[in-house]
Amino acid sequence: MKSRIIAGYIQEKGKTILGRIIVLTGARQTGKTTIVRHCFPDYTYLSIEDPVQKGNYLKLTASQWSHLYPRAILDEVQKEPVLIESIKSVYDQFTDPRYILLGSSQFLLMEKVKESLAGRCIIIELYPLTLPELRTNALDDTLQPSFFARYIKDEQQKEMIFPSFSLDPEYANKQNAYQFYLQYGGYPALTNTEFTDIDRREWLSMYVKTFLERDIRDLVSFRDLEPFVKLQRYLAHTTGGLVNFSNIAKETGVSVPTVQRYVLYMEISYQTVVLPAWFSNPLKKLVKAPKVHFMDNGVLQAVLQKTGFPNGNEYESAIVAEIYKQIKSYRLPITCYHLRTQDGREIDLLLETAGYFIAIEIKMTEHVNQNDARHLMGLQELLNKPLKQCFILSNDNEVHYFGDNIIALHAAAFLS
């Protein structure tokens, strides 16, 4: 078991008036059930997938729900959306009952939630493990926020950046988590110490199979799953690349609108991160196509049917996904973009806050040099807010400074 960043937030919200109904959603196997059962041990756990009990739950009146299950966790509630109506009725008629609704299908769950529970619930998303979480050994372990999270919260001013990552007292622990993440991703089941490498690869293969056979078929009724499988593989092979819907349509044999819908399905089922292109001034020649990154490198490797560590594009996706997960988990007020000009200048990740930008370049190299900073030079002239800081994240242990606001750090030092 690993400690989760979001645990304290869920517990805190569960005590508030607004937290009478908490909706926790996220990809299958991210640990939703484990975390809420740990945080709310006095709640009754109800599995809506239980074929014996499901029918009985559907027969309960609001009064019976209030009496029999005043505190309950409803798992996979999107399987029986009518139960969301039942919980709404309880909410409207009684003030004491509290419920936590779990679901792995964002589309089905959120569609019903927006119809029935608007203004009545708090929605929280759970993602695969982040690097700070991978470093823990138990649900109750104290989590150390990453350098990135501290930096956004302006706490970095109180600490020193080691001239070499290898000088960090936590170097070995951070490197172990980082190497595990790059090879297997962040799904909690894979951290089982009894698993062999073969076990982990088999688990990931089964995860991809289950995603296709259950989650996607739950999401939409496919007469033929093959075009979607082709799209999944296409996105895996081109992870971190610009999305060209016309090219994908030719490769998969479906229309452009269908491709756009399939890409949306991948995003709302938590399999990919879609980075929109940043642009604000139509006079500046900026590419407006989005980029798609796989959310989890272990799943990506399983889709590609390969093993080992990522290549360059896969590495970029792994780092972008980790930053994205931390932004969501720490609830940081940041919007993510990529930036590319028509003459080929590219910024892998552009983070926008209310008052400034942070630019991030991602390089798999173990030896960063001045050339790796070239796209960051003069970036401010393209932006409409101050550029607070530029980071180059890589596998180079040494810290490098290129000008006043460009720092090159080891990715594990930045994100652990």
RODO-2510 file (C-alpha; in nm, 4 decimals, decimal comma):
residues 416
     n   res          X          Y          Z
     1     m     0,0000     0,0000     0,0000
     2     k     0,1174     0,3517    -0,0752
     3     s     0,0252     0,6803     0,0884
     4     r    -0,1859     0,9066    -0,1336
     5     i    -0,1635     1,2840    -0,1675
     6     i    -0,5390     1,3154    -0,2031
     7     a    -0,6225     1,1194     0,1166
     8     g    -0,6147     1,4164     0,3545
     9     y    -0,8248     1,6248     0,1178
    10     i    -1,0900     1,3522     0,0886
    11     q    -1,1080     1,3135     0,4670
    12     e    -1,1297     1,6885     0,5172
    13     k    -1,4095     1,7289     0,2625
    14     g    -1,5943     1,4303     0,4062
    15     k    -1,6509     1,6273     0,7265
    16     t    -1,7993     1,9355     0,5582
    17     i    -2,1551     2,0189     0,4601
    18     l    -2,0553     2,0108     0,0933
    19     g    -1,9012     1,6670     0,1438
    20     r    -2,2261     1,4862     0,2176
    21     i    -2,1800     1,3257    -0,1237
    22     i    -1,8284     1,2723    -0,2572
    23     v    -1,7817     1,1410    -0,6111
    24     l    -1,4403     0,9785    -0,6592
    25     t    -1,3597     0,8854    -1,0160
    26     g    -1,0498     0,7741    -1,2028
    27     a    -0,9130     0,4901    -1,4137
    28     r    -0,9700     0,1329    -1,3052
    29     q    -0,7119     0,0032    -1,0525
    30     t    -0,5916     0,3434    -0,9331
    31     g    -0,6860     0,2544    -0,5756
    32     k    -1,0205     0,4309    -0,5295
    33     t    -1,1737     0,1580    -0,3153
    34     t    -0,8609     0,1145    -0,1037
    35     i    -0,8252     0,4818    -0,0215
    36     v    -1,1887     0,5495     0,0741
    37     r    -1,2178     0,2336     0,2844
    38     h    -0,9027     0,3422     0,4655
    39     c    -1,0169     0,7028     0,5099
    40     f    -1,3755     0,6157     0,6069
    41     p    -1,3636     0,2858     0,8022
    42     d    -1,7078     0,3486     0,9538
    43     y    -1,8790     0,3608     0,6110
    44     t    -2,0541     0,0483     0,4817
    45     y    -1,9011    -0,0767     0,1576
    46     l    -2,1508    -0,1714    -0,1157
    47     s    -2,0360    -0,3219    -0,4463
    48     i    -2,2852    -0,2395    -0,7190
    49     e    -2,1258    -0,5139    -0,9311
    50     d    -2,2458    -0,7773    -0,6822
    51     p    -2,5085    -0,9655    -0,8873
    52     v    -2,6870    -1,0931    -0,5751
    53     q    -2,7191    -0,7664    -0,3837
    54     k    -2,7524    -0,5216    -0,6728
    55     g    -3,1233    -0,5911    -0,7174
    56     n    -3,1867    -0,5362    -0,3476
    57     y    -3,0161    -0,1961    -0,3519
    58     l    -3,2373    -0,0893    -0,6403
    59     k    -3,5519    -0,1622    -0,4364
    60     l    -3,4605     0,0606    -0,1407
    61     t    -3,6577     0,3788    -0,0763
    62     a    -3,4890     0,6992     0,0377
    63     s    -3,6079     0,6332     0,3916
    64     q    -3,4633     0,2815     0,3838
    65     w    -3,1319     0,4083     0,2520
    66     s    -3,1211     0,6641     0,5334
    67     h    -3,1984     0,4001     0,7967
    68     l    -2,9970     0,1026     0,6665
    69     y    -2,7010     0,2830     0,5088
    70     p    -2,6587     0,6300     0,6638
    71     r    -2,2874     0,6163     0,5747
    72     a    -2,1975     0,4137     0,2675
    73     i    -1,9480     0,3706    -0,0162
    74     l    -2,1115     0,2723    -0,3471
    75     d    -1,8512     0,1167    -0,5736
    76     e    -1,8887     0,1127    -0,9557
    77     v    -2,2109     0,3109    -0,9158
    78     q    -2,2182     0,3961    -1,2870
    79     k    -2,3241     0,0348    -1,3479
    80     e    -2,6695     0,1271    -1,2104
    81     p    -2,7190     0,5017    -1,2701
    82     v    -3,0654     0,4854    -1,1127
    83     l    -2,8901     0,4533    -0,7759
    84     i    -2,7560     0,8050    -0,8212
    85     e    -3,1184     0,9192    -0,8290
    86     s    -3,1763     0,7270    -0,5056
    87     i    -2,8827     0,9009    -0,3362
    88     k    -3,0108     1,2359    -0,4600
    89     s    -3,3474     1,1612    -0,2994
    90     v    -3,1799     1,0740     0,0302
    91     y    -2,9772     1,3952     0,0145
    92     d    -3,2883     1,6043    -0,0447
    93     q    -3,4985     1,4429     0,2302
    94     f    -3,2469     1,3813     0,5093
    95     t    -2,9587     1,5880     0,6459
    96     d    -2,7433     1,3250     0,8172
    97     p    -2,6614     1,0539     0,5580
    98     r    -2,3297     1,0733     0,3753
    99     y    -2,2197     0,8807     0,0693
   100     i    -1,9111     0,8225    -0,1396
   101     l    -1,9712     0,7208    -0,5006
   102     l    -1,6916     0,5448    -0,6883
   103     g    -1,6688     0,4895    -1,0614
   104     s    -1,4033     0,4109    -1,3204
   105     s    -1,5964     0,5511    -1,6145
   106     q    -1,5748     0,9283    -1,6050
   107     f    -1,8141     0,9696    -1,8946
   108     l    -2,0992     0,7509    -1,7668
   109     l    -2,0586     0,8568    -1,4050
   110     m    -2,0109     1,2260    -1,4660
   111     e    -2,2969     1,2477    -1,7143
   112     k    -2,5391     1,1165    -1,4526
   113     v    -2,3790     1,3188    -1,1726
   114     k    -2,4213     1,6411    -1,3676
   115     e    -2,7855     1,5552    -1,4329
   116     s    -2,8776     1,4548    -1,0787
   117     l    -2,6196     1,5757    -0,8269
   118     a    -2,5264     1,9208    -0,9555
   119     g    -2,4628     2,1396    -0,6524
   120     r    -2,4980     1,8432    -0,4169
   121     c    -2,1561     1,6773    -0,4382
   122     i    -1,7810     1,7231    -0,4462
   123     i    -1,6037     1,5597    -0,7425
   124     i    -1,2497     1,4280    -0,6883
   125     e    -1,0293     1,2462    -0,9405
   126     l    -0,7702     0,9823    -0,8511
   127     y    -0,4751     0,9125    -1,0790
   128     p    -0,2015     0,6468    -1,0847
   129     l     0,0732     0,6898    -0,8260
   130     t     0,2994     0,9924    -0,8430
   131     l     0,6701     0,9731    -0,7614
   132     p     0,6248     1,1088    -0,4039
   133     e     0,3612     0,8389    -0,3488
   134     l     0,5787     0,5645    -0,4975
   135     r     0,8434     0,6510    -0,2383
   136     t     0,6134     0,5571     0,0517
   137     n     0,5599     0,2120     0,2010
   138     a     0,2233     0,2363     0,3795
   139     l    -0,1070     0,4224     0,3575
   140     d    -0,0245     0,6164     0,6740
   141     d     0,3277     0,7193     0,5718
   142     t     0,4013     1,0920     0,5733
   143     l     0,4244     1,2199     0,2160
   144     q     0,7057     1,4557     0,1243
   145     p     0,5887     1,6999    -0,1459
   146     s     0,8006     1,7174    -0,4574
   147     f     1,0333     2,0057    -0,5377
   148     f     0,7874     2,0989    -0,8118
   149     a     0,4932     2,1234    -0,5684
   150     r     0,7019     2,3259    -0,3215
   151     y     0,8165     2,5542    -0,6006
   152     i     0,4610     2,6363    -0,7087
   153     k     0,3691     2,7045    -0,3481
   154     d     0,6763     2,9341    -0,3194
   155     e     0,8353     2,7189    -0,0541
   156     q     1,1465     2,6582    -0,2642
   157     q     1,2985     2,9811    -0,1408
   158     k     1,3628     2,8113     0,1938
   159     e     1,5767     2,5310     0,0527
   160     m     1,8980     2,4813    -0,1365
   161     i     1,9262     2,3191    -0,4761
   162     f     2,2062     2,0636    -0,4495
   163     p     2,4718     2,1208    -0,7178
   164     s     2,4355     1,7495    -0,7972
   165     f     2,1314     1,5310    -0,7471
   166     s     2,3650     1,2602    -0,6129
   167     l     2,4263     1,4796    -0,3037
   168     d     2,0605     1,4581    -0,2032
   169     p     2,0350     1,2418     0,1146
   170     e     1,7238     1,0813    -0,0415
   171     y     1,8992     1,0168    -0,3719
   172     a     1,8801     0,6364    -0,3646
   173     n     1,5130     0,6297    -0,2631
   174     k     1,4158     0,8872    -0,5246
   175     q     1,6118     0,7108    -0,7973
   176     n     1,4548     0,3745    -0,7151
   177     a     1,1033     0,5192    -0,7403
   178     y     1,1943     0,7023    -1,0611
   179     q     1,3435     0,3941    -1,2297
   180     f     1,0415     0,1855    -1,1296
   181     y     0,8070     0,4519    -1,2675
   182     l     0,9877     0,4721    -1,6014
   183     q     0,9738     0,0954    -1,6454
   184     y     0,6337     0,0004    -1,5042
   185     g     0,4306     0,3182    -1,4518
   186     g     0,2276     0,4070    -1,1465
   187     y    -0,0559     0,1606    -1,0950
   188     p    -0,0612     0,0596    -0,7252
   189     a    -0,0944    -0,3171    -0,7854
   190     l     0,2462    -0,3227    -0,9549
   191     t     0,4221    -0,2133    -0,6355
   192     n     0,3419    -0,5489    -0,4726
   193     t     0,6824    -0,6691    -0,3544
   194     e     0,5861    -1,0296    -0,4318
   195     f     0,5439    -0,9480    -0,8007
   196     t     0,8190    -1,0470    -1,0395
   197     d     0,8975    -0,8455    -1,3514
   198     i     0,7039    -1,1064    -1,5506
   199     d     0,4066    -1,0651    -1,3157
   200     r     0,4079    -0,6903    -1,3725
   201     r     0,4169    -0,7243    -1,7491
   202     e     0,1344    -0,9778    -1,7407
   203     w    -0,0719    -0,7491    -1,5154
   204     l    -0,0253    -0,4590    -1,7571
   205     s    -0,1246    -0,6754    -2,0545
   206     m    -0,4391    -0,7840    -1,8735
   207     y    -0,5111    -0,4226    -1,7815
   208     v    -0,5075    -0,3212    -2,1490
   209     k    -0,7286    -0,6178    -2,2360
   210     t    -0,9757    -0,5318    -1,9574
   211     f    -0,9792    -0,1667    -2,0613
   212     l    -1,0812    -0,2647    -2,4133
   213     e    -1,3281    -0,5337    -2,3150
   214     r    -1,4955    -0,3584    -2,0216
   215     d    -1,4289     0,0128    -1,9883
   216     i    -1,4585     0,1051    -2,3535
   217     r    -1,7540    -0,1257    -2,4128
   218     d    -1,9181     0,0322    -2,1061
   219     l    -1,8471     0,3730    -2,2485
   220     v    -1,9931     0,3161    -2,5914
   221     s    -2,1562     0,0322    -2,7840
   222     f    -1,9045    -0,0739    -3,0475
   223     r    -2,0163    -0,3006    -3,3283
   224     d    -1,6504    -0,3387    -3,4195
   225     l    -1,3735    -0,2678    -3,1692
   226     e    -1,0896    -0,3002    -3,4203
   227     p    -1,0818     0,0670    -3,5361
   228     f    -1,0539     0,1783    -3,1736
   229     v    -0,7739    -0,0727    -3,1108
   230     k    -0,5921     0,0673    -3,4143
   231     l    -0,6325     0,4193    -3,2786
   232     q    -0,5022     0,3139    -2,9366
   233     r    -0,1924     0,1631    -3,0974
   234     y    -0,1470     0,4622    -3,3259
   235     l    -0,1542     0,7002    -3,0283
   236     a     0,0886     0,4749    -2,8417
   237     h     0,3367     0,4752    -3,1312
   238     t     0,3075     0,8538    -3,1664
   239     t     0,2795     0,9497    -2,7997
   240     g     0,4031     1,3018    -2,7413
   241     g     0,3351     1,3973    -3,1014
   242     l     0,1002     1,6456    -3,2605
   243     v    -0,2432     1,5070    -3,3369
   244     n    -0,3343     1,5019    -3,7053
   245     f    -0,6918     1,3758    -3,7157
   246     s    -0,6875     1,3287    -4,0941
   247     n    -0,3792     1,1050    -4,0808
   248     i    -0,5264     0,8990    -3,7986
   249     a    -0,8522     0,8605    -3,9935
   250     k    -0,6596     0,7156    -4,2893
   251     e    -0,4694     0,4746    -4,0638
   252     t    -0,7778     0,3518    -3,8772
   253     g    -1,0249     0,3530    -4,1637
   254     v    -1,2849     0,5707    -3,9918
   255     s    -1,4022     0,9284    -4,0387
   256     v    -1,2348     1,2319    -3,8835
   257     p    -1,5311     1,2951    -3,6465
   258     t    -1,5055     0,9322    -3,5310
   259     v    -1,1324     0,9743    -3,4651
   260     q    -1,2032     1,2890    -3,2650
   261     r    -1,4600     1,0966    -3,0621
   262     y    -1,2192     0,8068    -3,0025
   263     v    -0,9446     1,0449    -2,8875
   264     l    -1,1953     1,1945    -2,6442
   265     y    -1,2780     0,8445    -2,5148
   266     m    -0,9085     0,7839    -2,4449
   267     e    -0,8888     1,1097    -2,2518
   268     i    -1,2042     1,0728    -2,0419
   269     s    -1,1155     0,7149    -1,9510
   270     y    -0,7867     0,8485    -1,8051
   271     q    -0,5636     0,6745    -2,0589
   272     t    -0,4175     0,9876    -2,2155
   273     v    -0,3389     1,3514    -2,1413
   274     v    -0,4342     1,5899    -2,4211
   275     l    -0,2211     1,9042    -2,4209
   276     p    -0,3788     2,1924    -2,6116
   277     a    -0,1492     2,4261    -2,7985
   278     w    -0,0987     2,7637    -2,6322
   279     f    -0,1698     3,0705    -2,8422
   280     s    -0,3198     3,4091    -2,7705
   281     n    -0,2028     3,6423    -3,0439
   282     p    -0,3321     3,5420    -3,3897
   283     l    -0,0494     3,7423    -3,5462
   284     k     0,2122     3,5100    -3,3979
   285     k     0,2710     3,2028    -3,6141
   286     l     0,1985     2,9252    -3,3660
   287     v     0,0890     2,5680    -3,4353
   288     k    -0,2580     2,5048    -3,2913
   289     a    -0,2766     2,1230    -3,3030
   290     p    -0,2916     1,9448    -2,9645
   291     k    -0,0448     1,6830    -2,8434
   292     v    -0,1473     1,3522    -2,6888
   293     h     0,0566     1,1809    -2,4164
   294     f    -0,0163     0,8420    -2,2650
   295     m    -0,1043     0,8771    -1,8960
   296     d     0,0986     0,5758    -1,7851
   297     n     0,4200     0,4452    -1,9338
   298     g     0,3575     0,0899    -1,8137
   299     v     0,0261     0,0789    -1,9995
   300     l     0,1938     0,2374    -2,3016
   301     q     0,4581    -0,0379    -2,3050
   302     a     0,1844    -0,3022    -2,2817
   303     v    -0,0062    -0,1526    -2,5761
   304     l     0,3164    -0,1510    -2,7777
   305     q     0,3988    -0,5027    -2,6532
   306     k     0,7496    -0,4019    -2,5555
   307     t     0,9479    -0,4057    -2,2335
   308     g     1,2210    -0,1989    -2,0755
   309     f     1,2708     0,1735    -2,0471
   310     p     1,1079     0,4372    -2,2693
   311     n     1,2512     0,5918    -2,5840
   312     g     1,2683     0,9709    -2,6294
   313     n     0,9012     1,0419    -2,7042
   314     e     0,7854     0,7899    -2,4453
   315     y     1,0136     0,9520    -2,1884
   316     e     0,8643     1,2931    -2,2642
   317     s     0,5157     1,1507    -2,2131
   318     a     0,6166     0,9883    -1,8830
   319     i     0,7450     1,3206    -1,7472
   320     v     0,4491     1,5237    -1,8787
   321     a     0,2075     1,2714    -1,7271
   322     e     0,3873     1,2855    -1,3911
   323     i     0,3681     1,6642    -1,3823
   324     y     0,0016     1,6498    -1,4835
   325     k    -0,0780     1,3961    -1,2082
   326     q     0,0972     1,6098    -0,9482
   327     i    -0,0891     1,9212    -1,0585
   328     k    -0,4169     1,7346    -1,0186
   329     s    -0,3225     1,5557    -0,6951
   330     y    -0,1852     1,8658    -0,5214
   331     r    -0,4728     2,0704    -0,6702
   332     l    -0,2313     2,3298    -0,8073
   333     p    -0,3861     2,6253    -0,9948
   334     i    -0,2127     2,5479    -1,3238
   335     t    -0,3244     2,4944    -1,6838
   336     c    -0,1025     2,2817    -1,9092
   337     y    -0,0144     2,3549    -2,2727
   338     h     0,2521     2,2842    -2,5278
   339     l     0,3876     2,5518    -2,7601
   340     r     0,5206     2,5162    -3,1106
   341     t     0,5938     2,7750    -3,3748
   342     q     0,5540     2,7092    -3,7461
   343     d     0,9310     2,7330    -3,7931
   344     g     0,9883     2,4394    -3,5543
   345     r     1,0565     2,6045    -3,2204
   346     e     0,8955     2,3876    -2,9512
   347     i     0,8313     2,3966    -2,5766
   348     d     0,7339     2,0556    -2,4428
   349     l     0,5261     2,1859    -2,1536
   350     l     0,4047     2,5364    -2,0786
   351     l     0,2431     2,5818    -1,7380
   352     e     0,0173     2,8831    -1,6929
   353     t    -0,0900     3,0268    -1,3579
   354     a    -0,2929     3,3413    -1,2924
   355     g     0,0188     3,5563    -1,2928
   356     y     0,2997     3,3854    -1,4816
   357     f     0,4267     3,1012    -1,7006
   358     i     0,6732     2,8201    -1,6337
   359     a     0,8333     2,6546    -1,9368
   360     i     0,9663     2,2985    -1,9269
   361     e     1,1848     2,1180    -2,1781
   362     i     1,2258     1,7414    -2,1431
   363     k     1,5436     1,5653    -2,2548
   364     m     1,6283     1,1995    -2,1962
   365     t     2,0008     1,2766    -2,2096
   366     e     2,2451     1,2182    -1,9232
   367     h     2,4484     1,5216    -2,0286
   368     v     2,2625     1,8504    -2,0730
   369     n     2,4328     2,1294    -2,2695
   370     q     2,3617     2,4800    -2,3932
   371     n     2,1971     2,3506    -2,7094
   372     d     1,9217     2,1873    -2,5016
   373     a     1,8195     2,5342    -2,3822
   374     r     1,7976     2,6960    -2,7248
   375     h     1,4152     2,6878    -2,7549
   376     l     1,3820     2,8532    -2,4143
   377     m     1,5968     3,1516    -2,5097
   378     g     1,3863     3,4596    -2,5856
   379     l     1,0633     3,2731    -2,5135
   380     q     0,9205     3,5684    -2,3231
   381     e     0,8576     3,7624    -2,6445
   382     l     0,5945     3,5061    -2,7491
   383     l     0,4039     3,5168    -2,4197
   384     n     0,1513     3,7565    -2,2708
   385     k     0,2510     3,7075    -1,9056
   386     p     0,5854     3,7048    -1,7251
   387     l     0,7954     3,3916    -1,7733
   388     k     0,8890     3,3130    -1,4139
   389     q     1,1224     3,0201    -1,4727
   390     c     1,2386     2,7704    -1,7328
   391     f     1,3384     2,4156    -1,6409
   392     i     1,5163     2,1488    -1,8416
   393     l     1,4390     1,8044    -1,6997
   394     s     1,6685     1,5173    -1,7901
   395     n     1,8720     1,2261    -1,6534
   396     d     2,1750     1,4457    -1,5840
   397     n     2,2642     1,4435    -1,2132
   398     e     2,4441     1,7770    -1,2350
   399     v     2,2583     2,1092    -1,2080
   400     h     2,3207     2,3557    -1,4923
   401     y     2,2284     2,7226    -1,5236
   402     f     2,1775     2,8765    -1,8665
   403     g     2,1126     3,2454    -1,8129
   404     d     1,9125     3,3969    -1,5308
   405     n     1,5979     3,1892    -1,5515
   406     i     1,6910     2,8536    -1,7079
   407     i     1,7799     2,5694    -1,4726
   408     a     1,8549     2,2109    -1,5771
   409     l     1,7685     1,9516    -1,3112
   410     h     1,7429     1,5762    -1,2954
   411     a     1,3752     1,4892    -1,3501
   412     a     1,3668     1,2792    -1,0322
   413     a     1,5057     1,5684    -0,8279
   414     f     1,2360     1,7990    -0,9654
   415     l     0,9448     1,5572    -0,9289
   416     s     1,0330     1,3587    -0,6130
***
